[in-house]
Amino acid sequence: MTPDLSSEFVGIYSPNPFWLASAPPTDRAVNVDRAFKAGWGGVVWKTVGVDPAVINVNGPRYGFWQGDNHRVQGFNNIELISDRPLGTNLEEITEIKKRWPDRALIVSVMFPLDEAIWAECLPRIALTGADGIELNLGCPHGMSERGMGSAMGQAPDLVEAVTRLAKKNTSLPVIVKLTPNVTDITWSAAAAFAGGADAVSLINTINSIIGVDLDQMAPVPTIDGRGTHGGYCGPAVKPVALNMVAEIARNERLGHLPISGIGGIGNWRDAAEFMALGATNVQICTAAMLYGFRIIDDLTEGMKTWMKGKGYRYLTDFVGQAVPHVSNWNMLNLNYVSKAFIDVNRCVGCGRCHIACEDTSHQAIEKIVDTGRYQVRSEDCVGCNLCVAVCPVTECIHMERLESGVDPRTGLAINPEPANWMQHPNNPLNQPVVKPSLEKKD
């Protein structure tokens, strides 16, 4: 059985669920043509605006946070939307769609809150043969200072208004790209839903300063001695994105709004995690910028191999399967007990687990005098698994679930079962939270 990666998202079909997100890699026909030749299932064309086009900086546009191995963990950019005329972009979109009719081609747009502009531009986009529109309500720099991007996306009333404008002036599916620069992503999703959105995509980049040049005393990237805030993306934002996707997916009042997942996706496993949490497809940018369009081979082959091993025939077999298991904290089983155990045959005696536990946790790890290796005192271990995180040896430390009562390894009583006080009706976390109405308006 060969797994089928074909994807359907709000009536838009593509040979696989991997789309390139709206960004520099989708700025022009030559890039998109190369991407489709490589095997990408779809692209979201870099955000277009009204003429005259914006002017981008000609100096460094990107800043990086690199880990100890020099691999980029976080990526910051100060580039604006497309700096080419709208007509030029539309001509190239038309050309690409004719050449690649089986691929998804979505046009990202960012227009002022002026109905005349939407009424003029959206029909022009529809004539290109594009499959859908994505509203860029998330860009946190440059355009937000002009009253667009995240300046709109952070205000639910504006999200709803812009979505209504788009739906009024096009018959194409409208995807609303949400900003993560908010306190509760479901408010933005509710506004998009109320405005008639066909789907949402998230997350857009996070407002950030990646670092400071201590010689020039200015943020990086530095342009003639000055820097500015920009959009943060890359592997480091994945946990933020997963949480926001899950919050929308598990909110039944949002009518199971379709989700296109974005944020730190670099391999098939990342993509599968987003889809398990409710995303129908995924969009990728930073990984393609760092490693090239060839990563599509790893994405598709990796996904197929995993699906075959799990017995999944179609993407729909696992999309959303993790959503029912996402819970509020107060619904966790406080009687569940797990402890850390150290494999003495793998332990190299470095002591990192001991130091971490001794200084910042529960003093549950001790040195074995005769061997110089370490062991866990189960009676003191609370199962936090900090030791697993700091241990440099693969599978040296692992967590084991214990039944209540006595630790079979030591014969000692484990921690007594804690009172499940979080479920007390007077606990503030159990009180209803007042949120904006999720009802669609006429």
C-alpha positions as CSV (number, residue, x, y, z in Angstrom):
1,M,0.0,0.0,0.0
2,T,1.5,3.3,-1.1
3,P,0.1,6.3,1.0
4,D,-1.7,9.0,-1.0
5,L,-0.4,12.5,-0.2
6,S,-2.9,14.3,-2.4
7,S,-4.5,17.1,-0.5
8,E,-7.8,19.1,-0.6
9,F,-8.0,22.4,1.3
10,V,-11.2,24.5,1.1
11,G,-11.8,23.0,-2.4
12,I,-8.2,23.7,-3.5
13,Y,-6.4,20.5,-4.7
14,S,-2.7,19.9,-4.7
15,P,-0.5,16.7,-5.2
16,N,0.8,17.0,-1.6
17,P,0.1,19.1,1.5
18,F,3.4,21.0,1.4
19,W,3.0,24.6,0.2
20,L,5.6,27.4,0.2
21,A,4.5,30.2,2.4
22,S,4.2,33.8,1.3
23,A,7.8,35.1,1.5
24,P,10.9,35.8,-0.6
25,P,10.9,32.2,-2.1
26,T,7.6,33.0,-3.8
27,D,8.3,36.5,-5.0
28,R,8.5,35.9,-8.7
29,A,7.8,33.4,-11.5
30,V,11.4,32.0,-11.7
31,N,11.3,31.0,-8.1
32,V,7.9,29.4,-8.2
33,D,8.7,27.6,-11.4
34,R,11.7,26.0,-9.8
35,A,9.7,25.1,-6.7
36,F,7.0,23.3,-8.8
37,K,9.7,21.5,-10.8
38,A,11.1,20.3,-7.5
39,G,7.8,18.9,-6.5
40,W,6.1,21.4,-4.1
41,G,2.3,21.0,-4.0
42,G,1.5,24.7,-3.9
43,V,2.7,28.2,-3.1
44,V,1.3,31.3,-1.6
45,W,2.6,34.1,-3.7
46,K,4.5,36.8,-1.8
47,T,2.2,39.5,-0.6
48,V,1.1,42.0,-3.2
49,G,0.0,45.5,-2.5
50,V,-1.3,48.5,-4.4
51,D,0.8,50.7,-6.6
52,P,3.2,52.4,-6.1
53,A,5.0,49.4,-4.8
54,V,6.9,49.6,-1.5
55,I,10.7,50.2,-1.3
56,N,12.8,47.6,0.5
57,V,16.2,48.2,2.1
58,N,19.2,47.3,0.0
59,G,21.3,46.3,3.0
60,P,20.9,43.2,5.3
61,R,17.3,42.1,5.6
62,Y,17.8,39.0,7.8
63,G,19.1,38.4,11.3
64,F,19.9,34.9,12.7
65,W,20.0,33.2,16.0
66,Q,22.4,30.3,15.6
67,G,22.9,27.4,18.0
68,D,26.1,25.9,19.2
69,N,26.4,23.8,16.0
70,H,26.0,27.0,13.9
71,R,22.6,25.8,12.7
72,V,20.0,28.6,12.4
73,Q,17.4,28.2,15.2
74,G,15.6,31.5,14.8
75,F,15.4,33.8,11.7
76,N,14.4,37.4,11.8
77,N,13.5,39.5,8.7
78,I,12.8,43.1,8.0
79,E,11.8,42.7,4.4
80,L,8.5,44.2,3.4
81,I,5.8,42.9,0.9
82,S,6.5,42.7,-2.8
83,D,8.4,45.7,-4.1
84,R,7.3,45.0,-7.7
85,P,4.3,46.6,-9.4
86,L,1.0,44.8,-8.9
87,G,0.6,44.3,-12.7
88,T,3.9,42.6,-13.0
89,N,3.0,40.1,-10.2
90,L,-0.4,39.4,-11.8
91,E,1.2,38.7,-15.2
92,E,3.6,36.2,-13.7
93,I,0.9,34.5,-11.6
94,T,-1.2,34.0,-14.7
95,E,1.8,32.5,-16.5
96,I,2.7,30.1,-13.7
97,K,-0.9,28.9,-13.2
98,K,-1.3,28.1,-16.9
99,R,2.0,26.2,-16.8
100,W,1.2,24.3,-13.6
101,P,-2.6,23.8,-13.5
102,D,-2.4,20.9,-11.0
103,R,-0.6,22.9,-8.3
104,A,-2.2,25.2,-5.7
105,L,-1.5,28.9,-6.2
106,I,-2.7,31.3,-3.6
107,V,-2.2,35.1,-3.8
108,S,-1.4,36.8,-0.5
109,V,-2.7,40.4,-0.4
110,M,-2.4,43.4,1.8
111,F,-4.5,46.4,1.0
112,P,-5.7,49.4,3.0
113,L,-9.2,49.4,4.5
114,D,-10.7,51.1,1.4
115,E,-13.4,49.2,-0.3
116,A,-12.7,50.8,-3.7
117,I,-9.2,49.2,-3.7
118,W,-10.5,45.7,-2.8
119,A,-13.3,46.0,-5.4
120,E,-10.7,46.9,-8.1
121,C,-7.9,44.5,-7.2
122,L,-9.6,41.2,-6.2
123,P,-11.3,40.7,-9.6
124,R,-7.9,41.3,-11.3
125,I,-6.4,38.6,-9.1
126,A,-9.3,36.2,-10.0
127,L,-8.6,36.7,-13.7
128,T,-5.1,35.2,-13.2
129,G,-6.6,31.8,-12.5
130,A,-5.3,31.8,-8.9
131,D,-7.0,29.3,-6.6
132,G,-7.5,31.5,-3.6
133,I,-6.7,34.6,-1.6
134,E,-4.7,34.9,1.6
135,L,-5.2,38.0,3.7
136,N,-1.9,39.0,5.3
137,L,-3.0,40.3,8.6
138,G,0.1,39.4,10.4
139,C,3.2,41.2,9.1
140,P,4.6,42.8,12.3
141,H,7.1,45.3,10.8
142,G,7.1,48.1,8.2
143,M,3.6,47.6,7.0
144,S,2.1,47.6,10.5
145,E,3.4,51.1,10.9
146,R,1.3,52.0,7.8
147,G,-1.9,50.6,9.5
148,M,-1.8,47.2,7.7
149,G,-0.5,43.8,8.6
150,S,-0.5,43.0,12.3
151,A,-2.0,46.5,13.0
152,M,-5.2,45.0,11.5
153,G,-4.6,41.5,12.7
154,Q,-4.4,42.5,16.4
155,A,-7.9,44.1,16.3
156,P,-10.7,41.6,16.0
157,D,-13.1,44.1,14.6
158,L,-10.7,45.0,11.8
159,V,-10.0,41.3,11.1
160,E,-13.8,40.8,10.6
161,A,-14.1,43.9,8.5
162,V,-11.3,43.1,6.2
163,T,-12.5,39.5,5.8
164,R,-16.0,40.8,4.9
165,L,-14.4,43.1,2.3
166,A,-12.6,40.3,0.7
167,K,-15.5,37.9,0.7
168,K,-17.7,40.7,-0.8
169,N,-15.4,41.2,-3.7
170,T,-14.3,37.8,-4.7
171,S,-15.7,34.3,-5.2
172,L,-12.3,32.7,-4.5
173,P,-11.7,31.0,-1.2
174,V,-10.5,33.5,1.4
175,I,-7.8,32.4,3.9
176,V,-7.1,34.7,6.7
177,K,-3.4,34.7,7.9
178,L,-3.4,35.4,11.6
179,T,-0.8,37.2,13.6
180,P,0.6,35.5,16.8
181,N,1.2,38.9,18.4
182,V,-2.0,38.7,20.4
183,T,-2.9,37.3,23.8
184,D,-5.6,34.9,22.6
185,I,-5.5,33.6,19.1
186,T,-9.1,32.3,19.2
187,W,-10.4,35.9,19.3
188,S,-8.8,36.6,16.0
189,A,-10.0,33.3,14.6
190,A,-13.5,34.1,15.8
191,A,-13.4,37.4,14.0
192,A,-12.3,35.8,10.8
193,F,-15.0,33.2,11.2
194,A,-17.6,35.9,11.8
195,G,-16.4,37.7,8.7
196,G,-17.0,34.6,6.5
197,A,-13.5,33.3,6.2
198,D,-13.2,30.0,4.4
199,A,-10.0,29.1,6.4
200,V,-7.2,30.5,8.5
201,S,-3.5,30.1,8.3
202,L,-1.1,30.6,11.2
203,I,1.2,31.7,12.5
204,N,2.6,34.7,10.8
205,T,6.0,36.0,12.2
206,I,6.5,37.1,15.8
207,N,7.5,40.7,16.5
208,S,11.1,40.6,17.6
209,I,14.6,42.0,17.8
210,I,17.0,39.2,17.1
211,G,20.0,40.7,18.8
212,V,22.2,43.8,19.2
213,D,25.5,44.6,17.6
214,L,27.6,45.6,20.6
215,D,30.1,47.5,18.5
216,Q,27.6,49.7,16.7
217,M,25.1,49.5,19.6
218,A,22.2,48.9,17.2
219,P,19.8,46.1,16.6
220,V,20.7,43.5,13.9
221,P,20.4,43.5,11.0
222,T,21.9,47.0,11.0
223,I,21.3,49.5,8.3
224,D,23.7,52.4,8.4
225,G,23.9,52.3,12.1
226,R,20.2,51.7,12.9
227,G,18.1,48.6,13.2
228,T,14.4,47.9,13.7
229,H,12.0,45.2,14.9
230,G,11.2,42.4,12.5
231,G,9.4,39.1,12.0
232,Y,10.7,36.1,13.9
233,C,10.4,32.6,12.4
234,G,12.3,29.4,12.0
235,P,12.5,26.2,14.2
236,A,12.3,28.2,17.5
237,V,8.7,29.4,16.8
238,K,7.3,25.9,16.2
239,P,6.0,25.4,19.9
240,V,4.2,28.7,19.7
241,A,2.6,27.8,16.4
242,L,1.6,24.3,17.5
243,N,-0.2,25.7,20.6
244,M,-2.1,28.3,18.6
245,V,-3.2,25.8,15.9
246,A,-4.4,23.5,18.7
247,E,-6.3,26.3,20.4
248,I,-8.3,27.0,17.2
249,A,-8.8,23.3,16.3
250,R,-10.2,22.3,19.7
251,N,-12.6,25.3,19.9
252,E,-15.8,23.7,18.7
253,R,-17.5,27.1,18.6
254,L,-15.3,28.0,15.6
255,G,-17.2,25.5,13.4
256,H,-14.1,23.4,12.6
257,L,-12.6,26.2,10.7
258,P,-10.0,24.7,8.2
259,I,-6.4,25.5,9.2
260,S,-3.2,25.8,7.2
261,G,-0.3,25.3,9.6
262,I,2.8,27.6,9.5
263,G,5.7,28.1,11.9
264,G,9.1,26.4,12.2
265,I,8.3,23.4,10.0
266,G,11.5,21.9,8.7
267,N,10.8,18.2,8.2
268,W,8.0,15.6,7.7
269,R,7.7,15.1,11.4
270,D,7.1,18.7,12.1
271,A,4.4,18.7,9.4
272,A,2.8,15.6,10.8
273,E,2.6,17.2,14.2
274,F,0.8,20.3,12.8
275,M,-1.6,18.1,10.9
276,A,-2.3,15.8,14.0
277,L,-3.3,19.0,15.8
278,G,-5.8,19.9,13.2
279,A,-4.0,21.6,10.2
280,T,-5.2,20.2,6.8
281,N,-2.0,21.3,5.1
282,V,1.2,23.1,6.0
283,Q,3.2,26.1,4.7
284,I,7.0,26.3,4.8
285,C,9.4,29.1,4.3
286,T,12.6,29.3,6.5
287,A,13.6,25.7,5.9
288,A,13.4,26.3,2.1
289,M,15.4,29.5,2.4
290,L,18.2,27.7,4.4
291,Y,18.4,24.4,2.5
292,G,16.7,25.0,-0.9
293,F,13.6,23.6,-2.6
294,R,15.2,20.1,-2.6
295,I,13.8,19.5,0.9
296,I,10.5,18.6,-0.7
297,D,11.9,15.2,-1.4
298,D,12.6,14.6,2.3
299,L,9.2,15.9,3.2
300,T,7.2,13.7,0.9
301,E,9.3,10.5,1.2
302,G,9.4,10.9,5.0
303,M,5.7,11.4,5.3
304,K,5.0,8.4,3.1
305,T,7.3,6.2,5.0
306,W,5.7,7.2,8.3
307,M,2.2,6.9,7.1
308,K,2.9,3.4,5.7
309,G,4.4,2.3,9.0
310,K,1.3,3.5,10.8
311,G,-1.2,2.1,8.3
312,Y,-2.5,5.4,7.1
313,R,-3.7,5.5,3.5
314,Y,-4.8,9.1,3.3
315,L,-3.8,12.3,5.1
316,T,-7.3,12.5,6.5
317,D,-6.6,9.3,8.4
318,F,-4.5,11.3,11.0
319,V,-5.4,14.9,10.6
320,G,-6.8,16.2,13.9
321,Q,-6.2,12.9,15.7
322,A,-4.3,14.6,18.6
323,V,-6.9,17.3,19.1
324,P,-9.1,15.3,21.6
325,H,-6.0,14.8,23.8
326,V,-5.2,18.5,24.1
327,S,-6.5,19.4,27.6
328,N,-6.7,22.3,30.0
329,W,-4.2,21.9,32.9
330,N,-7.0,21.4,35.4
331,M,-8.2,18.3,33.6
332,L,-4.8,16.4,33.9
333,N,-4.6,13.3,35.9
334,L,-2.9,14.4,39.1
335,N,-2.7,10.8,40.3
336,Y,-0.4,9.8,37.4
337,V,3.1,9.1,38.7
338,S,6.3,8.7,36.6
339,K,9.9,8.6,37.8
340,A,13.3,9.0,36.2
341,F,15.7,6.0,35.9
342,I,19.4,6.1,34.9
343,D,20.9,3.2,32.9
344,V,24.2,2.7,34.8
345,N,25.6,0.9,31.8
346,R,25.2,4.0,29.6
347,C,26.0,6.6,32.3
348,V,29.4,8.3,31.7
349,G,29.6,10.0,35.1
350,C,29.5,13.5,33.7
351,G,27.3,14.7,36.5
352,R,25.2,17.1,34.5
353,C,21.9,15.5,35.7
354,H,23.1,15.7,39.3
355,I,24.1,19.4,39.0
356,A,20.8,20.3,37.4
357,C,18.7,18.4,39.9
358,E,20.7,19.5,42.9
359,D,20.8,23.2,42.0
360,T,17.4,23.8,40.4
361,S,15.1,20.8,41.1
362,H,14.5,18.3,43.9
363,Q,17.9,16.9,44.9
364,A,16.9,13.5,43.8
365,I,20.1,12.3,42.0
366,E,23.1,11.0,43.9
367,K,26.5,9.7,42.9
368,I,27.3,6.1,43.3
369,V,30.6,6.2,45.2
370,D,32.0,2.9,44.0
371,T,31.5,3.5,40.3
372,G,31.4,7.3,39.9
373,R,28.1,7.1,38.1
374,Y,24.7,8.4,39.2
375,Q,21.3,7.1,40.3
376,V,17.9,8.5,41.1
377,R,16.3,8.4,44.6
378,S,12.7,7.6,43.6
379,E,11.3,8.8,46.9
380,D,12.6,12.4,46.1
381,C,12.0,12.4,42.3
382,V,8.9,14.3,41.2
383,G,9.1,13.2,37.6
384,C,10.0,16.6,36.1
385,N,12.4,15.0,33.5
386,L,14.9,17.9,33.6
387,C,17.6,15.2,33.9
388,V,16.5,13.7,30.6
389,A,16.9,17.1,28.9
390,V,20.4,17.7,30.2
391,C,21.9,14.2,29.8
392,P,24.3,14.1,26.8
393,V,23.9,10.3,26.3
394,T,21.0,9.1,24.2
395,E,18.6,6.9,26.2
396,C,20.7,6.9,29.3
397,I,17.9,8.5,31.4
398,H,14.3,7.6,30.7
399,M,10.9,8.1,32.5
400,E,8.8,5.1,33.7
401,R,5.2,5.2,34.9
402,L,4.7,3.7,38.3
403,E,1.5,2.4,39.8
404,S,0.5,4.0,43.1
405,G,2.0,2.4,46.2
406,V,5.5,1.0,46.2
407,D,8.4,1.5,43.8
408,P,9.2,-2.1,42.6
409,R,12.9,-1.2,42.1
410,T,13.6,0.1,45.6
411,G,10.7,-1.2,47.7
412,L,10.1,2.4,48.9
413,A,6.8,4.2,49.0
414,I,6.4,6.7,46.2
415,N,5.0,10.2,46.6
416,P,1.4,10.1,48.1
417,E,-1.4,10.7,45.7
418,P,-1.9,14.5,45.6
419,A,-5.3,16.0,46.2
420,N,-6.9,17.0,42.9
421,W,-7.6,20.5,44.1
422,M,-7.6,21.9,40.5
423,Q,-11.0,20.4,39.9
424,H,-12.6,22.2,42.9
425,P,-15.5,24.3,41.6
426,N,-14.3,27.4,43.4
427,N,-10.9,27.4,41.6
428,P,-10.7,30.5,39.4
429,L,-9.4,28.4,36.5
430,N,-12.7,26.6,36.4
431,Q,-14.8,29.7,36.1
432,P,-16.2,30.6,32.6
433,V,-14.2,33.1,30.5
434,V,-16.1,35.8,28.6
435,K,-15.0,36.0,25.0
436,P,-16.3,37.8,21.9
437,S,-19.3,36.2,20.2
438,L,-18.5,33.6,17.7
439,E,-21.8,34.0,15.9
440,K,-21.6,34.8,12.2
441,K,-23.2,38.1,11.5
442,D,-25.5,38.9,8.6
